[in-house]
């Protein structure tokens, strides 16, 4: 997949319950253009080692149990959780 444009929601710096909230760019997304989407049941042997480091996998796990998104430029990985 190719990320052509990223438009995060505009947010204002604010304090809520004595906590300062500061808007920032979405980590792992802004410096990438090419992403790979992995679906559940993708063989773990097909995953890049750097990508796998972003997710806990059981020893001997043969297939991905969730969706994964890998930023090829930065190496950042994102996974779904139940």
HELIX and SHEET records of a PDB file:
HELIX    1   1 UNK A   44  UNK A   46  5                                   3    
HELIX    2   2 UNK A   49  UNK A   52  1                                   4    
SHEET    1   A 2 UNK A  14  UNK A  16  0                                        
SHEET    2   A 2 UNK A  19  UNK A  21 -1                                        
SHEET    1   B 3 UNK A  35  UNK A  38  0                                        
SHEET    2   B 3 UNK A  68  UNK A  71 -1                                        
SHEET    3   B 3 UNK A  77  UNK A  79 -1                                        
END                                                                             
